[in-house]
């Protein structure tokens, strides 16, 4: 049961005074958890199931109150995104726990800057690749994928106002994950989201640059071309929500199509 559902249920059976005390106690508990994480950060501790559980508690709380404890959360954001469970080789679940909050704060420039400044964007990209890639993790909530997409889109759409550094390996990993996702889903909403992110990422590179990399091949690029062509062709049947994504794809196509000479063949077919 989500936090806001829990509080709504409790609020229906408790009087206002008791509810206020409960919320105050909850806020005090969150403050204690944040202090625990601050102490762990100062001592260089990043691995442990107790740390991961603490991040999960903070993530659940911030999902409902993303601006709560704003300064402390911003100071700890990069650290929380780096926390690993005992059995993890790289951070993953900590990022998943924070995605509901990240997707909300990145709707504004300030939130995008906070995430970008602590290298959190790379953590979200890595998490997304693990969620949808060929070695996809099993996650209880499939909504994590779309929360990661929303966060990625929010930053990419504000790239003119937020300095986002993307190295070529991160671009390649993301494009490969997008290709794999699009090849293994029949849901148009997923394909539209994948093509929109792809259209924004294509701004950063070119067909020649991608094919010169040993860890990328034309089959992957062709898959992405077909994805974009399909989404462009289906734009007339889109719902209002998908219309915004279609616009991202079509405007992207007009910006970078000259750098991807083979994409026109896919669009024509």
PLY file of the C-alpha trace (Angstrom):
ply
format ascii 1.0
element vertex 269
property float x
property float y
property float z
element edge 268
property int vertex1
property int vertex2
end_header
0.00 0.00 0.00
1.40 3.39 -1.01
2.08 6.03 1.62
-0.69 8.39 0.56
-3.23 5.54 0.50
-2.13 4.54 3.99
-2.45 8.08 5.33
-5.84 8.51 3.64
-7.10 5.33 5.27
-5.73 6.32 8.68
-7.15 9.82 8.28
-10.62 8.37 7.85
-10.52 6.60 11.22
-8.52 9.07 13.34
-9.41 12.55 14.52
-7.48 15.57 13.24
-5.33 15.95 16.36
-4.17 12.35 16.31
-3.52 12.55 12.58
-1.37 15.66 13.07
0.71 13.88 15.73
1.13 10.89 13.43
2.39 13.09 10.59
4.80 14.86 12.96
6.15 11.49 14.12
6.52 10.41 10.49
8.47 13.58 9.70
10.70 12.96 12.73
11.33 9.40 11.55
12.31 10.64 8.09
14.69 13.17 9.68
16.35 10.34 11.64
16.72 8.23 8.49
18.26 11.17 6.63
20.72 11.68 9.50
21.63 7.99 9.32
22.33 8.34 5.61
24.33 11.52 6.18
26.50 9.71 8.70
26.99 6.77 6.34
27.98 9.18 3.56
30.54 10.88 5.79
32.07 7.49 6.63
32.18 6.42 2.98
29.70 3.58 3.41
27.74 2.80 0.24
27.00 -0.91 0.45
24.54 -2.69 2.71
20.92 -3.80 2.87
20.21 -1.44 5.78
21.39 1.49 3.69
19.26 0.31 0.78
16.21 -0.03 3.05
16.81 3.53 4.27
16.86 4.81 0.70
13.62 2.93 0.06
11.97 4.65 3.04
13.12 8.07 1.84
12.04 7.26 -1.71
8.53 6.27 -0.59
8.21 9.46 1.45
9.51 11.74 -1.31
7.23 10.11 -3.87
4.36 11.80 -2.04
6.25 14.92 -0.92
9.04 15.49 -3.47
9.99 18.91 -2.07
10.22 17.79 1.57
13.59 18.24 3.32
14.73 19.85 0.08
18.25 20.94 1.02
19.15 17.72 2.83
17.78 15.60 0.01
19.74 17.55 -2.61
22.92 17.16 -0.58
22.32 13.41 -0.29
20.90 12.77 -3.76
24.12 11.66 -5.43
25.00 9.49 -2.45
21.56 7.82 -2.30
21.78 7.02 -6.01
25.12 5.28 -5.36
23.89 2.98 -2.58
24.12 -0.75 -3.30
22.50 -3.73 -1.62
24.74 -6.54 -0.36
24.19 -8.62 -3.51
24.48 -5.78 -6.03
27.55 -5.08 -8.14
26.30 -1.65 -9.19
23.52 0.62 -7.90
20.11 -0.35 -9.23
17.39 -0.76 -6.64
18.27 2.51 -4.91
17.70 4.32 -8.20
14.39 2.51 -8.69
13.24 3.58 -5.21
14.00 7.22 -6.01
12.48 7.33 -9.52
9.01 8.54 -8.41
10.62 11.58 -6.81
13.11 12.12 -9.66
10.39 12.08 -12.30
8.61 14.86 -10.41
11.49 17.15 -9.51
12.92 17.03 -13.06
9.77 18.61 -14.39
11.44 21.86 -13.32
14.85 23.28 -14.23
16.03 23.32 -10.62
15.38 19.60 -10.22
17.16 18.82 -13.50
20.19 20.80 -12.39
20.23 19.02 -9.03
20.19 15.60 -10.72
22.73 16.54 -13.38
25.15 18.13 -10.90
25.47 14.92 -8.85
25.86 12.73 -11.97
22.45 11.27 -11.23
21.48 11.31 -14.90
24.04 8.60 -15.61
22.59 6.54 -12.75
19.09 6.83 -14.24
20.34 5.89 -17.71
22.12 2.85 -16.30
19.01 1.86 -14.36
16.83 2.21 -17.46
19.20 0.06 -19.51
19.00 -2.65 -16.85
15.20 -2.42 -16.73
14.61 -2.90 -20.46
17.86 -4.33 -21.87
18.70 -7.86 -22.87
19.66 -8.67 -19.27
16.58 -6.99 -17.82
16.12 -7.12 -14.05
12.90 -8.36 -12.51
11.20 -5.43 -10.80
7.85 -5.61 -9.03
6.57 -2.35 -10.49
6.73 -2.08 -14.28
5.96 1.58 -13.77
9.66 2.00 -12.98
10.37 1.88 -16.69
8.07 4.78 -17.48
9.25 6.76 -14.45
12.80 6.36 -15.75
11.62 7.42 -19.21
9.90 10.50 -17.81
13.04 11.47 -15.91
15.26 10.98 -18.97
12.87 12.91 -21.19
12.59 15.76 -18.68
16.36 16.26 -18.73
16.84 15.85 -22.46
14.06 18.32 -23.24
15.79 20.90 -21.03
19.30 20.31 -22.36
19.57 23.96 -23.50
19.18 25.13 -19.90
20.89 22.27 -18.08
24.42 21.12 -18.81
24.18 17.40 -19.54
27.37 15.52 -20.22
26.81 12.28 -22.15
29.80 10.18 -23.11
29.63 7.94 -26.17
29.48 4.71 -24.17
26.40 5.96 -22.27
24.74 6.91 -25.58
25.51 3.50 -27.08
24.22 1.60 -24.04
21.00 3.62 -24.03
20.38 3.19 -27.77
20.98 -0.57 -27.52
18.51 -0.77 -24.62
15.93 1.24 -26.59
16.34 -1.05 -29.59
15.93 -4.16 -27.46
12.87 -2.71 -25.72
11.19 -1.75 -28.99
11.83 -5.19 -30.47
10.22 -6.92 -27.49
7.05 -4.93 -26.97
3.78 -4.62 -28.88
2.58 -1.65 -26.84
2.44 1.51 -28.91
2.89 3.68 -25.83
6.21 1.96 -25.12
7.34 2.32 -28.72
6.39 5.99 -28.77
8.35 6.63 -25.58
11.36 4.70 -26.91
11.34 6.57 -30.22
11.01 9.93 -28.46
14.06 9.28 -26.28
15.93 7.96 -29.32
15.05 11.13 -31.27
16.47 13.28 -28.49
19.62 11.16 -28.14
20.28 11.31 -31.90
20.96 15.02 -31.39
24.21 14.06 -29.66
25.74 11.85 -32.32
25.54 10.66 -35.94
25.22 7.49 -38.00
28.92 7.60 -38.89
30.04 8.09 -35.29
27.87 5.24 -34.04
28.96 2.78 -36.73
32.61 3.57 -36.04
32.22 2.15 -32.53
33.11 -1.53 -32.07
30.29 -2.00 -29.52
27.56 -0.86 -31.91
26.36 -2.31 -35.21
24.04 -1.51 -38.09
21.44 -4.07 -36.99
20.82 -2.05 -33.83
20.71 1.20 -35.78
18.35 -0.32 -38.35
16.04 -1.42 -35.56
15.95 2.15 -34.23
15.30 3.50 -37.73
12.33 1.15 -38.13
11.04 2.21 -34.71
11.16 5.89 -35.61
9.61 5.24 -39.05
6.73 3.30 -37.47
6.05 6.03 -34.94
6.15 8.74 -37.60
3.71 6.74 -39.74
1.27 6.20 -36.87
1.20 9.83 -35.73
-2.21 10.49 -37.29
-3.84 7.87 -35.05
-2.17 9.00 -31.81
-4.05 10.07 -28.73
-3.42 13.56 -27.33
-0.81 12.18 -24.94
1.03 10.47 -27.78
0.74 13.54 -29.99
3.29 15.31 -27.82
5.68 12.38 -28.25
5.04 12.31 -31.99
6.01 15.97 -32.17
9.29 15.20 -30.39
10.06 12.49 -32.95
9.07 14.52 -36.02
10.91 17.66 -34.93
13.96 15.56 -34.06
13.85 13.92 -37.50
13.94 17.35 -39.17
16.98 18.33 -37.07
19.26 15.35 -37.55
18.03 13.29 -40.55
20.90 14.61 -42.68
23.37 12.98 -40.25
21.62 9.59 -40.52
21.46 9.02 -44.30
19.96 5.52 -44.16
16.97 6.51 -42.05
15.13 7.93 -45.05
15.00 4.45 -46.58
13.21 3.14 -43.49
10.79 6.07 -43.49
9.99 5.64 -47.22
9.26 1.94 -46.76
0 1
1 2
2 3
3 4
4 5
5 6
6 7
7 8
8 9
9 10
10 11
11 12
12 13
13 14
14 15
15 16
16 17
17 18
18 19
19 20
20 21
21 22
22 23
23 24
24 25
25 26
26 27
27 28
28 29
29 30
30 31
31 32
32 33
33 34
34 35
35 36
36 37
37 38
38 39
39 40
40 41
41 42
42 43
43 44
44 45
45 46
46 47
47 48
48 49
49 50
50 51
51 52
52 53
53 54
54 55
55 56
56 57
57 58
58 59
59 60
60 61
61 62
62 63
63 64
64 65
65 66
66 67
67 68
68 69
69 70
70 71
71 72
72 73
73 74
74 75
75 76
76 77
77 78
78 79
79 80
80 81
81 82
82 83
83 84
84 85
85 86
86 87
87 88
88 89
89 90
90 91
91 92
92 93
93 94
94 95
95 96
96 97
97 98
98 99
99 100
100 101
101 102
102 103
103 104
104 105
105 106
106 107
107 108
108 109
109 110
110 111
111 112
112 113
113 114
114 115
115 116
116 117
117 118
118 119
119 120
120 121
121 122
122 123
123 124
124 125
125 126
126 127
127 128
128 129
129 130
130 131
131 132
132 133
133 134
134 135
135 136
136 137
137 138
138 139
139 140
140 141
141 142
142 143
143 144
144 145
145 146
146 147
147 148
148 149
149 150
150 151
151 152
152 153
153 154
154 155
155 156
156 157
157 158
158 159
159 160
160 161
161 162
162 163
163 164
164 165
165 166
166 167
167 168
168 169
169 170
170 171
171 172
172 173
173 174
174 175
175 176
176 177
177 178
178 179
179 180
180 181
181 182
182 183
183 184
184 185
185 186
186 187
187 188
188 189
189 190
190 191
191 192
192 193
193 194
194 195
195 196
196 197
197 198
198 199
199 200
200 201
201 202
202 203
203 204
204 205
205 206
206 207
207 208
208 209
209 210
210 211
211 212
212 213
213 214
214 215
215 216
216 217
217 218
218 219
219 220
220 221
221 222
222 223
223 224
224 225
225 226
226 227
227 228
228 229
229 230
230 231
231 232
232 233
233 234
234 235
235 236
236 237
237 238
238 239
239 240
240 241
241 242
242 243
243 244
244 245
245 246
246 247
247 248
248 249
249 250
250 251
251 252
252 253
253 254
254 255
255 256
256 257
257 258
258 259
259 260
260 261
261 262
262 263
263 264
264 265
265 266
266 267
267 268
